[in-house]
Amino acid sequence: MATVENYLLEQIPRQDRRNFLSGCKAVELRLAQVLCETGMPTRDVYFPTEGFISLVAKREGMPGLEVGMVGREGMLGEQLILGVLVTPLHAVVQGPGVAWCMEAQTFREELSRSVALQRVLNRYLYVRMSQLSNSASCLRFHLISQRLARWLLMSQDRAHASSFRMTHEFLAYMLGVRRVGITTAAGALQRAGLIEYRHGLLTILDRQGLEAAACSCYAEDELVYDRQLR
């Protein structure tokens, strides 16, 4: 059996996992690829093994705001676990890679057959609820520099790399702030020796220092995931 490399699927028993993967196909996640749109029917679910996906809340006439990320620790399409067919968020590939992909109807059938899969994904639903709650309070109460540090840590966790190609405009879009706010926050992190930013390439130099600079939401998200799924 092929290496799974998705933490959720790794936690179900071997036979259940073998049955599940037989209904999947490995697909490439291309940078900036839109996987689903808010309010549209869910056609597929994705279990990333490499790369990661941004979950963006969109409102008409307003810029989008990232409210979550999905990498190999999770899945995209978890609303199907609740029997909801409509996609709640815009999902776009932020880091290219590979994912196990399964059609929505096949996923629902597999879910009904495997109690072990249900248990793991129900715990994941709780984790996602906690993460969304943290994202809301983070946006309201924490400084831009703290939120930027958190975002960089989350990205590094899922990309498994210390360097990223990105612009200040993109970071401003993801965090829902003005570009000048990102420029100021990134400058402060760079002067502290935590990151380096040159010609669109951002590199994390001091992971431990960046964790100290981040708001408490990062550690809280990690703790909830550890308690429920590790």
C-alpha positions in Angstrom: 0.0 0.0 0.0 1.3 3.5 -0.9 2.5 5.8 1.9 -0.4 7.9 3.0 1.3 10.9 4.6 -1.9 12.5 5.7 -2.2 12.5 9.5 -6.0 11.9 9.6 -5.9 8.9 7.3 -2.9 7.4 9.1 -5.0 7.1 12.2 -7.6 4.8 10.9 -7.0 1.0 10.9 -5.1 -0.5 8.1 -8.0 -2.3 6.4 -10.2 0.8 6.6 -7.4 2.9 5.2 -6.9 0.5 2.4 -10.6 0.5 1.5 -10.7 4.3 1.7 -7.6 4.8 -0.5 -9.0 2.5 -3.1 -11.6 5.1 -3.8 -9.2 8.0 -4.0 -6.9 9.4 -6.7 -3.7 11.3 -6.1 -4.0 14.8 -7.6 -1.6 17.7 -8.0 -2.4 20.9 -6.1 -1.3 23.8 -8.3 -0.4 27.2 -6.8 -3.5 29.5 -6.8 -5.8 26.7 -7.9 -9.3 27.2 -6.6 -10.7 24.0 -5.2 -14.1 25.2 -4.2 -16.3 28.3 -4.0 -18.5 29.6 -1.2 -22.1 28.4 -1.6 -21.4 25.9 -4.3 -22.1 22.1 -4.1 -19.2 20.1 -2.7 -17.9 17.8 -5.5 -14.7 16.4 -4.0 -12.9 16.1 -0.7 -9.1 16.5 -0.4 -6.6 15.0 2.0 -3.3 16.8 1.4 0.0 14.9 1.7 2.1 17.8 0.5 1.3 21.5 0.1 -1.5 23.4 1.8 -4.8 25.2 1.1 -6.0 28.5 2.4 -9.6 28.8 3.5 -10.9 32.3 2.7 -14.1 34.0 3.9 -15.5 36.1 1.1 -18.3 38.7 1.1 -19.7 40.6 -1.9 -17.8 43.8 -2.5 -15.3 43.0 0.3 -11.7 41.7 0.1 -11.3 38.1 1.3 -9.9 37.1 4.7 -8.1 33.9 5.4 -9.7 32.1 8.4 -7.8 28.8 8.2 -5.3 26.5 6.5 -5.4 22.8 5.6 -2.2 20.8 5.1 -1.4 17.1 5.7 -2.8 17.5 9.2 -6.4 17.8 7.9 -8.9 17.7 5.1 -10.9 19.9 2.8 -14.7 19.2 2.6 -15.4 18.3 6.2 -18.9 19.8 6.0 -19.9 16.5 4.4 -19.3 14.8 7.7 -22.4 16.7 8.9 -24.4 15.9 5.8 -24.1 19.4 4.5 -23.4 19.5 0.7 -22.8 23.3 0.3 -19.2 24.6 0.6 -18.9 27.3 3.4 -15.6 28.8 2.3 -13.5 29.7 -0.7 -10.5 27.3 -0.9 -7.4 28.1 -2.8 -4.0 26.3 -3.0 -1.4 28.4 -1.2 1.4 25.9 -1.3 1.6 23.4 -4.3 1.8 19.7 -3.6 -0.3 16.5 -3.8 -3.5 15.4 -2.2 -5.7 12.3 -2.0 -9.0 13.3 -3.7 -12.3 11.5 -3.5 -15.7 12.3 -5.0 -18.2 13.6 -2.5 -20.7 10.8 -2.9 -18.0 8.1 -2.5 -16.7 9.9 0.6 -20.2 9.8 2.2 -20.5 6.1 1.4 -17.1 5.4 2.9 -17.9 7.4 6.0 -21.1 5.4 6.5 -19.1 2.1 6.4 -16.2 3.0 8.6 -16.9 3.8 12.3 -13.1 4.4 12.8 -13.1 7.0 10.1 -16.2 8.7 11.6 -14.4 8.9 15.0 -11.3 10.5 13.6 -13.1 13.0 11.4 -15.5 13.9 14.2 -12.5 14.9 16.3 -11.1 16.8 13.4 -14.4 18.7 13.2 -14.0 19.8 16.8 -10.4 20.9 16.0 -11.6 23.0 13.0 -14.3 24.6 15.2 -11.7 25.6 17.8 -9.4 27.0 15.1 -12.1 29.1 13.6 -13.0 30.5 17.0 -9.3 31.3 17.6 -9.1 33.0 14.2 -12.0 35.3 15.0 -10.6 36.4 18.4 -7.1 36.7 16.9 -8.4 39.2 14.3 -10.1 41.3 16.9 -7.6 41.3 19.8 -4.0 40.7 18.5 -1.4 42.9 16.9 -0.6 42.6 13.2 3.0 41.5 14.0 1.7 38.7 16.3 -0.8 37.5 13.7 1.9 37.6 11.0 4.2 35.5 13.1 1.4 33.0 13.7 0.6 32.9 10.0 4.3 32.3 9.1 4.5 29.4 11.6 1.4 27.8 10.3 2.7 28.1 6.8 6.1 26.6 7.7 4.3 23.7 9.5 2.4 22.8 6.3 5.0 23.6 3.7 7.9 21.9 5.6 10.1 24.7 4.4 11.7 27.8 5.8 11.4 30.0 2.7 8.3 31.2 0.9 7.7 33.2 -2.3 5.2 35.9 -1.4 4.5 39.6 -1.5 3.4 42.1 1.1 0.2 42.5 -0.9 -0.5 38.8 -0.6 0.1 38.8 3.2 -2.1 41.8 3.6 -4.9 40.0 1.7 -4.5 36.8 3.8 -4.5 38.7 7.1 -7.2 41.2 6.1 -5.1 44.4 6.8 -3.6 47.2 4.8 -0.3 46.7 3.0 1.4 49.3 5.2 0.6 47.3 8.3 2.3 44.2 6.8 5.3 46.3 5.8 5.7 47.6 9.4 5.1 44.2 11.0 7.5 42.4 8.7 10.1 45.1 9.2 9.9 44.6 12.9 10.3 40.8 12.7 13.3 41.3 10.3 15.0 43.8 12.6 14.6 41.3 15.4 16.5 38.7 13.3 13.5 36.4 13.1 12.9 36.6 9.4 14.6 37.8 6.2 12.7 39.3 3.3 14.5 39.9 0.0 13.0 40.2 -3.5 9.8 38.5 -2.7 11.5 35.6 -0.8 10.7 35.4 2.9 12.9 33.2 5.0 12.3 32.2 8.7 15.7 32.5 10.4 14.7 31.9 14.1 11.8 29.5 14.6 11.9 29.7 18.4 12.0 33.5 18.4 9.1 33.6 15.9 7.0 31.4 18.3 7.7 33.8 21.1 6.7 36.7 18.9 3.4 35.0 17.8 0.1 35.4 19.7 -1.1 32.7 21.9 -3.5 31.4 19.2 -0.7 29.4 17.5 0.2 27.4 20.7 -3.5 27.0 21.5 -4.3 25.5 18.1 -1.4 23.1 18.4 -2.5 22.0 21.8 -6.1 21.3 20.7 -4.8 19.3 17.7 -2.4 17.3 19.9 -5.1 16.5 22.5 -7.6 15.3 19.9 -5.6 13.8 17.1 -2.0 12.9 18.1 
